[in-house]
Amino acid sequence: MATGIELSIEQLKTARGHTKAKVTKKLNKLNEFLSANEKAELIQTGEIELDKILMEFDEAQAGYHKHLKGKQELKESEIDFKSVHELVGEVKEKIANYLANSGIPIDDNELPKIKTTDSKLG
């Protein structure tokens, strides 16, 4: 029978696996949207969702990683973490290029500024 800590590690590993699968699924969907030249707003929404899912993965990964003891397990965990972030980085770069070519501002600093004199209310 597994001890409490082994069961906990397995549960953490399973949770990390589920969140990694969610990241992969979102990345695949975003790549699909980019290939199909979908509306920029749809891609922006997908990127926001990706950021949230990636945070879930990071939390699950951290919880799992801190319970690992063996050098090989730790190394594999670090490699896995880095590979997920590299894939996310690649897709985010594609998104940034796509949005730049669509004419939609990429960050708040690029949004048009509204002056108080633009208001019709006074």
N, C-alpha and C positions, 0 to 999 in steps of 0.2 A: 504494500500500500504506500502511496506517495505521502511524503510529509507535507505539512501546511505550506512551507516555503516553496517546495517543488510545484505544488498545485498553483500557488500564486504566480510563479514564474510562467507556468504554462498558460494561465489566464491572461497574463500581461502580454505574452507572445501572441496569443490569439487576438487580443484587442489590437495590438500593433499591426498584425496581418490584415485585419479588417479595415483599419484606417489606411493602410498602404494600398489596399485594393480600391478604396474609394478615391484616393489620389490618382491612381492609374486610370481608373474609369473616367474621371474628370479630365485628365490630360488627353486621353483618347478622344473624348467628346470635343474638347477645344481644338485639337488638331483637325478633327472632322469639320468643325465650323470654319476654321481658317481655310482649309482646302476647298470648301464649298462657297467661299467668299460671302459668308453670312453677314448680316447687319452688325455693324460695330457695337451697337448697344447690347446685342446678344452676347458678343464676345466679352465685353466689359463685365457684364453680369456673371458670366462663367468664370472670369478671372477672380472676381470677388469671392465667389463660392469656392474656388480653388484655394484661395488664401485661408479661408476658414477651415477647410478640410486639411490643409497642410499644418495648421496649428494643432488640430486634433492628432494628426500623425506625430508631430513633434512631442506632444505631451505623452502619447502612448509609447513612443520610442524611448523617451527619457525614463519613464516608469519601468520599462522592461530592462533597459541598459543598466540602470543602477543596481539591479539585482543579479547581474551576471558576475561570475567569479573567474572563470577560465580566460586565459589570454586569447585563445583562439575565438571563443564566443564573443569577447569584447571587440576583437578586431573585425569579425564578420558583422557585428552589429554596427560598428562605425562605418564600414564600407557600404552597408545597406542604406544607412542614413544619408551618407554623401551621395550615393547614386540617385536616390529619390530627389534630393535637392538639385542635383545636376539636371535631371530631366525636367523638373519644374522650371529651373532657370532657362533652359532651352526654349520651352514653350512660352515663357513670359517674354523672352526676347522676340520671338515670332509675333506675339501679340503686340508688343510695343511698335514693331515695324509696321504691322498691319494697321494699327490705329494711327500712326504717323502718316501713312499713305491715304488714310480715309479722311483726313482733315479734322478729326476729333481731337480736342486737347487731351494730352496724356496725364497732366497733373494740374492741380488747382492754380499754380502760378501761370499757366497758359490760358486760363479762362478770361474772357473779356471782363473788364472792370466796369461796373455800373456806377455812374456818378449820381449824386443826389439831384443834379439838374436834369437828369434823364427822366425823372418821375413826373407824371402828369398831375400828381396830387400837390405838388408845390414843393 
